[in-house]
Amino acid sequence: MKEKVKKLEEQISFLQNEVSQMSDEIFTQQKEILLLKKEILFLKDKVDSIETNTEDVNSIKDTPPPHY
């Protein structure tokens, strides 16, 4: 009986260690995901800004000169 209890305690200890490692990894990944989301939003804003500026320039180019 003592051997079974010892084996179960070892398994529990191993599983607790695994859960702790997984929890740490998930925490790290969540931080990374948040950072990547912020970077994506920044880049999206930048692209939108560039598109807006490009549209402004294109509308000026497409306008015929005043003497037409």
N, C-alpha and C positions, 0 to 999 in steps of 0.2 A: 504494500500500500504506500509506503514511504517513497518508493521508487517512482510510482505513478504521480504522486504529488510533486516530486522534484521535477519530473519530466514536464508536467503541466506548468509549473512555475517557470521553467526555462523557455517554454513555448510562449507563455504570456510575456515574459521579458523581451523575447525576440520580437514579438508582434508590437509591443509598445515602442520599441526602438524604431521599427519600420514605420509605424504611424507617425511618430515624431519627425522622422526624416521626410516623409511625404508631406506632412504639414508645413515644414520649412520650405520645401520645394514649391508647394502651392503658393505660399506667401510670396516667395521670390517671383514666381511667374505672374502673380496678380499685380505686383509693383511694375513689372516689365510691361504687362498689357496696358496698364494705365498710362505709362510713359509713351508707349507706341500710339495709343489713341490720341494723346495730346499732340504728338508729332504729326499724325495724320490730319488732325484738324488744322494745325498750323499750315501744313502743305496745301490743304484744300483751300484755305483762305488765300494763300499766296497765288495759287492757280486761278482762283476766281478774280483776284485783283489783276493779274496779268491779262486774263481774258477781257475784263472790263476795259483796261487800258488799250488793248489791241482793238477792241470794237470802236473805241473813241477815235483812234488813229485811222481805222478803216473808214469810218463815216466821214472823216475829214478828207481822206483821199478820194472817196467816191463823189464828193460834192463837186460839181463843175465849177470852174472859175467864174467869177462874177461877170466877165464880159460875154458869156454865152447866153 
